[in-house]
Amino acid sequence: MAEIVFLELEPAQGVRHPLRDGSTIGRVGTDVVLEDDEISRTHAVIRDLGGRAGIEDLRSRNGTFLNDRRVDGVAPLEHGDVVRFGKIVWRVDAVAPAAAGPRAEGPRGDVPAPELPSFAEGLPAASAPAGAAFNPSTGRSRRVSAARRLDATVFCFLVVFLTAVAVVAFLALRDIPT
């Protein structure tokens, strides 16, 4: 297996993820970083099944689903299969045959799998560095989500504190006789 290409269906429709044997998928420190609280730090890995691609769930808390069935062990992937990690949904878009070695077979094992064109050709591939997450709205990678940034957290605490001060001041001034 040389490469398998996944096309993201949800939430960032059209983002392509080209992966190879051993590519890891997860929330932190993996080859493909996905921002979803339902995804484990190291969630799944792509495996070579003798020239065919497969996916293995790495004992994630919420599981990896292939065509709406939970993956147990290593599950073979075929063109058109739908894989779900938490709220993120990918479709197997293309399975590139290995440069040298056995050729991928079709679903029944008797006919070679056809090389089908992608409906998303021309879209940029997800090529974020390890540890970065892709932001489809800007087309750039970012290191952490806005919810995990320190300045956003400090701002929220400041708003809560100022609201509490305003409520106390309102109640204190309301009880003063004029």
N, C-alpha and C positions, 0 to 999 in steps of 0.2 A: 504494500500500500504506500503510495507516494504522498498523496494529499487527499483530504476530504474537505469539501466546502459546504458550510452551513449558511443558510440565509435566514436572518432574524425576521420573524413574523410579528412578535410582540416583545417589548413595547416600541422598539426602534425599527420599524418596518424597512427592510431593504439593506440593512447592514450585513456585509459578508464576512464570514469568519473562516479563513482557510487554516486547517489544522493538520498535523502529522501524527504518526504513532508516538505516544508518550506525552502529547500536549495535555496540559491540565486545565481544568475549568473550575473556577471558584470565586470567592469574594476577596481573598487576600493572598498575595504572593504567588499567583498562578500565571500560566501563559495567557489565559483569557480571564480578565477580571470583570465580573458582573456585579452590578450594584442592586442587590435585592436582599432584604433581611431573611428571606426564606432559603437562601443559598448558604451552604456551609463554606468555611474558609477554603478547604480543598474538597470540592464537591464530586467531580467526575474526571475521568481520563479517557483519551482515545487510545484504542488498542489495535494492533495489527493481528488479524485472524487469518494468517496464511494468505496474504494478498488482498483480503477484504477488510474493510473498516469495521470496528466495533466500539461500543462505549461501555465503560464500567463505572458504576456508582461506587464511590469511595466511602461507603457507610455513612452517607450524609443523613442528617436528621430528617429532612423532608423528602428525600428520595429524588431519583431521576426517573422520568417517565418517557417511554418510547411508545408512540401510538397509543397513548392513554393507559399503558400498562407499566407498573413499577418495574424498573430494571433490577434484577437480582443476578449478580455475577456479571459476565460480559455478554452483551447482546449485539448481534450483528446488525449493521446499518445498511440500508438500501436507498437508492434514489427515491425521494419523495417522502421518506419517513419523517415523522414529526417528533422532536425531542423537547421535553419541557423540564426546566430547572426552576422551581418556584413559580414566579409569574412570567418568566422569560421563556419564549417559545421559538425554537429554531426548526427549520426544515432542511433535510439533506438535499442540497442543490446539485452537487456533482461529486462523483468519486473518480479521481484521476488514477489510472492504472499505474502500477509501479514501473519504473524505467526498465528494470530487469527483474524477472521472476514471474510467478504465476499471475495470470490475468484474472481480474474479478469476474465472477460468474453471476448470472441472473438470479432472481429470487428462487427459482426452482433448482438451480445448480446445473442446468443443461444448456442454457443459452447465455452468451456474454451480455452483460448489461449494456444497453445503448448509451452512448454519450449524448445526452440531451442538452440543448442550449438553455441557458439561464434566462428567466424573464427579467432579471435585474442586472444584465450585463452593462458595464459602463459605470455602475455605482462603485464608490470607493470601498476598498476592503478595509476591515477593521485591523489596523496595524499599530495599535497602541503598545508602548513598551510594557514589559512586565511590571506589575504593581500599579499601573495606571488604568483608569476606566474611560471608556469612550463616551463622549457627550454628543448625541446625534443632532441636537439643536444647533450647536456651534461647529461641529465637525472637528473638534479638538479633543485632546486627552486632558484629563484632570486627575490629580492625585487622590483627592478625597471628596466626598459629597458635601454639599453646603450644610447639611444637617450635622455633620461631624466636625465642622470647622470651629475653632475656638472663638473667633469673633462673632459668629452666629449665636453660639451658646451664651457668651457674655451679654450680647444685645438682648436676648430673651430674659435673662436674669435681671437686667437693668429695667426692662419694661415691667416685669412682675413687681420689683421693688418699688418703682415709682408709683405704680397703681396702688400698692398697699399703703404708701405714704399719703397719697391723695385720699383714700378711703378713711384713714385715721384722722386726717385733718378735717375732712368733711363732717365726720361724726363729732369731733371735738368742737368745732365751730357751731354746729347745729344746736348744741345743748347750752350755749352761753346766752343768758337772758340779756335783752337789749333794753 
